[in-house]
Amino acid sequence: MTRIDVCAREDYETAARLLEVIAELGGRGTADADELTPGTGLSRFRFGADEVTVFTDAWGVDIAGPEKLVNEILAALKD
């Protein structure tokens, strides 16, 4: 399992792009994973048998999951 800090909580543009990338790569969220909002929260996204979590707290947004999948998401986020 790999965990990476993605952005500051106030970086709404990057947080929104993260969700776009997850959707573009085929991630399917749970009912509570529709958007990242200010505050705290945990959202889970399924990619077949794999899952990544996006956690938002008072300081930032991070992503955790299988190393290969997290790296794919991060690479697409940089494009």
Phi, psi and omega in degrees: 000135179243138176234129183229135171285128184263310184196171174289152181303325182281356179274073185296328180296313179293319179299318178294319178296323177303315179295322177299314180298316179302315179294317180299327181273004175097009178290137178243120184273162172285174183301330182267009185254027184286329180204158173262125182240161177302152182108210182241157177171159179234127178239138180246139180230129181265137173233082186064238180278347182266160179218141170240152175242143174243122182244129178244127175233192184296341185251328186193185178238129175229163180232142179221145178166192178302138186307313182300316182291316178299318179295322177297316180296314180296320178298317179292327179294328180284339181288000000 
